[in-house]
Amino acid sequence: MNVGMVGYKFMGKAHSHAYKDVGMFFDMNADVVMKAICGRDEQGVKDAAAKFGWESYETDWRKLVARPDIDIVDINAPSDAHKEITLGAIANGKHVFCEKPLALNLADGREMLEAAEKAGVKHAVCFNYRFLPAVQLAKQIIDEGRLGDIHHYRATYLQDWLVDPNFPLAWRLKKEVAGSGAHGDLNAHCIDLARFLIGEFDRVIGHNRTFVKERPIPASTTGLSGTASEQMGEVTVDDATGFLADFKNGAMGSFIATRFATGRKNGNTFEIHGSKGTIRWDLERLNELEVYFRDDEPNEAGFRRILVTEGTHKYAGNWWPTGHIIGYEHGFVHIVYEFVQHITEGTPFAPTFLDGVRCQEVLEAVDLSIERGSWVNVSEV
């Protein structure tokens, strides 16, 4: 399976690592070949190709998606480029692996899904956190009924890289490029994990804030750091968005995503309370799952920590001996493995563009609720 990838910065490096490592740790019937990488800055993409291990590079995505030696097009460029590149790749019969959020808006996401289904190509959205062993164990516990009826789902995604008002106006702070701020970037992950673990949303109501309205125009940016110029520009996205939710199974949910949680670097968490027990997970301790079960003996009851590194835990057995932990990057390896197996072997796969659209529906329902100041049924959007 020959991969052509558009993008070479933060996510480009994470995806490259996945393509390079997947065949070393997982048994597959197809070799994953890093055929070509694409970016607008020729020197930058040339350097990335050499450093990451890609065979060739392009500076025009149109040339990349038209190449007959490409099977999968990976898109991790900024959100405003997702739709155009995806449709171009689909028109050339390529399978598509796209970063989240799927699109700038719900209408674009639905168009992308329709095109992919009509063409019969395989499609994926990179909700990578589903594929960490501890999250897989949480899903297993819930599906086995060990939590009983689900009452509460509480999610946070807390970062602090924008607390400094002098941090420059990066592309993620421009609505026309990113689509939204913390909501689409971070709440998208929280929404997908909630759907994966306990099911569909019914209705939502939210609020948001942009704490710093103007920032210096960047002289340069790299990842979550950058240097500022003296010229100022307007921030056109949210710095933080929180919302309440009712799920179709009757559970209550609360969600908060912010880039202003001073001291929190990547605090993606969920806590799920059921009639029989509770589970809690934190990305910053991603190999651990906290569990509590009501049927434990009273003198032994309490939260306990499971180190999810046993060979019996999904994906963990493909890596290191028990107790030898994995990291952030490994979730990308796992989703790449599952997607390639889906293409070559026909194995079941999610998240697809449909999951991306379902996530976008919740995101836009929250935005609509903020505009109206009232609850919004997700089915309305």
N, C-alpha and C positions, 0 to 999 in steps of 0.2 A: 504494500500500500504506500504509494508515493504521496507525500504531504507537501503542499505549498502553503506558506503561512504569511499573512499580512499583518505586520506589526513586529517590533523587535525591542521594545522597552521592558517595563516591569513584567507584564503578562507574557510578552514574547519570550523572555528568559525562562519563565515558569513552564510554558508550554514546550519549549525546546528541550528542557531538562526531562520532561515526561516522554517525549518521543525518543530521546536518546536512551533512557533507562528501561522503558517498558519491556523490550525484548530480552533484557538481561535477567529480569526477575519474574516474568510471566511466560508461560508456555503458550505460544500462538502459532497458528498455521500460516500466518503471513508476516513477513518482515516489514517493519515500519521504516521507510526511507525518508530522510530529511532532504527532500529534493531541491526546494527553492524557498527563499525568504524574500519578502518584499517590503520596501519602505521608500519614502519620497526623497530622503537625503542619501545620495549615492554613497558617500564616504561612510556615513553611519551604518547603513545596511550592509555594506561590504565588510566593514569591521565586525558587525554582528554575525554575519555568515561565517566568517573565519573563526570567531571565538566560540560560537555555539555549535558549529559542526555541520552547517548546511552546505550542500554541494554547489549551489549557485545562488544568484540573487537577481531580483528585478526591481525596477524603480516605478513601474506602472502596474497596478493590480490587474488591469485589463489584459495585459500580456500574460500575467501569471495564471489567471483563471482559464485562459484559452489554450494553455500548453497541453498537448496531448499526453505528456508524461506525468500529469498530476491527477491523482484520484480523489484526494481530500483537500478542501480549502479550509484552512484555519484562519479565523478572523478575530484578532485581538486589538485592532485599531480602535480609536475613540468611537463612541456610540453613534455619532452622526454618519459614520461610514458604513455601519453594519448592513443597512438595507440595500444600498446600491451594490456593494460587493457581493452580498448574498445572492441577490437576483442575477447578477452577472455570472456567478459560479454555477447556479442552478441552470441557467440557460445553456451552459457548456457541459451539463451533465455531471457536475461534480457533487460529491457528498460534502456537507457543510458542518463544521464545528465552530460555533460562534460564542464569543464571550457574552456575559450578562451585563446589563440588561439586554434582552434580545434586540430592542430597537429604541428609537427616541420616543415613540409613543405607541399606543395600542393599535391604531390603524395600520401603522407600518408593520408591526409584529404579525398582525393577521394576514397582511398581504404576503409576507415572507413565508408563513406557514402554508397558505394556500398554494403558493408557487412550488414549494418543496413537495407537497403531497401530490399535486398535479403531475410533476415531473417524475415522481417515483424515486427521488434520491433520498438517502438517509440524512438525518439532521439531528443536531445535538446543541444544547445550551450548556455552557460550562458552569453549572452549579456544583462546584468541586467538593463542597463540604459534605454533601450526601455520602461521599465515598471514603470517608475516614472510618476506621474500624470502630471507634467508640460510638459514632452516629449510627452505624449499621447495627451495633448491639442494642442501642436504644430502640431502633425500629423493630428488632426482633422481640424485645421484651414487650413492647406495646402490642404487636401483632399476636403474640401468644396470650394476650389478655391479662398479663401479670400486674398491670396497673389498674385494671378494672375499667369502669366508666371514666372518661377523661373530663375533668372539671375545669382545669385552668392550664393555659399555655402562656408562659411569660418569656419574652425574648428581648435581648438587648444587643446592640452592636455599637460599641463605644470606642472612639478614637479621639486623639487630641492634637492632630497635626495642624489644625487651623487656629488654635488658641492665640498664637502670636498674630496680632493684626497686621504685622508687616510681612507676613508670608505672601509671596506674589500671587497674582491672579492667574492660576494655572487653568488648563482647559477644563478640568473637572468643576470649575466654578462658573462656567458659561453655559447657560441653558441651551443655546443653539448648537453646542457641541456635545454636551453631556446628557441633555434631556432633563436632568434634575440633579440635586446634590446628594446629601446623605441618604435621602429617601430611595432613589433609584440605584445608588451604588451599594448601600449597606442594607437597607430594609428589604431589597430584592433577595438577598441571601436569607434573611430571617423568614420572609414569606415562603420561600421555596422549602426551607427546612420544616416549617409548620405544615405545609401541604403534604410533604413527604411523610412526616411522622404521624399526624393525626387527621388529615383530611381537608376538605374544602372550606373556604370562607363563605359566610352568608352575608354579613353586613359590617360596615366599618364607620368610625368617626375619628377624625384626626385634628392635629394642630401642628404648626411648624414655626420656625424662627430663622431669620438670617441675622446673626448677631453683629457681623461686620459687613457693612454695606458697600464699602469701597476698599480696594487693595492695590498695591503697586503693580503696574504692568511688569511682567517678568523680563529680566534680562536673560535668564536661563532657568530651566527647571529639569530636575532629574528625579523621577519617582515622587516621593513625598517631601522633597526638599528643593530649594531653588534660591536664586539670587534676584533681588528686586531692583527695578529702575526707580527714577524719581516721579515718573508719570503714574497717575492713578486711573483705575478703571472700575466699573460697577460689577458687583457680585450679583448674578441673576438667578442663583439657585438657593435652595435651603441649606442652612448649616446643620439643622436638626429637625427631624420630624418624628412625632410620636402618634400612636393611634390605638384605639380600643377596637376589638373585633368580637363578633359572635361567629362561631363555627356552625356548620350544618349539623354536626353531631351534638350540639348543645353546649359545647365548651365555651368558656370565656377566654379572651386573649388580650394581652397588652404588649405593645411593641414600642421601642424607642431606638432610633438611630441618630447618632450625633458625632460630629468631628470636634466637639468642644468639651469632651469629658476629660478634663485635666488629669493627667497621670495614667489614663487608660490608653494603651497603644493599639490593641486589636481585640477588644473584649467582646467577642461574639459568643453569646451564651443563650441557652434555653433551659427552662425548668418546667416540668410537666407534672401536674398533680392529678392523680386518679383516686378512685374509691378504694383501691387496694395498695397504692404505693406512689412513689415519686421518683423521678430521675432528673438529674441535672448535669449539664455539660458546658465546658468553657474551652473555647478554641485555644486560649493561652496555656491550657493544660490538656492538649488535645488527645493524649493517650489515656486519659482517665474518664471514667463515668461514675458519678455518685448515684447510689440507689438507696431507697428505703422501702421496705415491704411491711405492711401491717400484720401479716401472718407470722412474722418472726417471733420467737419466744420473747416474752416481756423482758427477761433479764439480759437478752442479747440484742434487743431492738435498738435501732438508730441508723443514721446514715453511714454507709460504708463506701469505700473507694475501690473500684475495680480497675486494675491496670490492664488495659485492653491490648495485650501483646502476645497472647497465647496462639498457638497454631490453629486452635479451634475458632478463633475470631476471624471474621471475613477479612481478607487481604493481608492480615498480619503475618500469616504463615509463609507468605511469599518473600518476606524480608529477612529479619535477623532472628537469632534465638530469643526465647522468652525474656522479657525485661529490657531488651535493647530497643529503645523507642524509635518511632518514626517522626517526621516533621510535616510542616505545612505543605511542602512541595509534593509529598507522596499522594495526596488526594488527586492531583492532576494526573499522575501516572495511572491511578486506578480508573479514572473516568476515560482516559485514552484507551486503556486495555478493553474496557467494556464496549466502547464505541467501535473499535476495530473488530472485535469479536461479533458485534451486531452486524457489521457490514459483510464480513467474510463467512460467518457461520449462521447468521440469522437468529442469534440469541436475543431474548427480550432486552430492551434498553429504554431507559428514561434517565435524565430529562431530555425530551425532544423540544422542538419549537412549540408544540402544544403546551408544554409546561412553562415555556417562556411567555406565551400569550396569557396563560392563567395567572402567572405572576404579575404581568403588566396590567391585567384587569384589576387586581387588588390595588396596585400602586395608583392607578388612575381613579379608582373609587375613593381612595383616601384623599387624593387631591380634590376631587369633586366635593367630598364632605367638608373639607376646609373652606372651599369657596361658598358652600351653602350654609355652613354652620350647623349641620344636622347629620344624622345617620344616613348612609347611602347603602342600598343593596348592591352587592357586587354584580348581580345580574343586570343592573341598569346600564352599565357602561358598555 
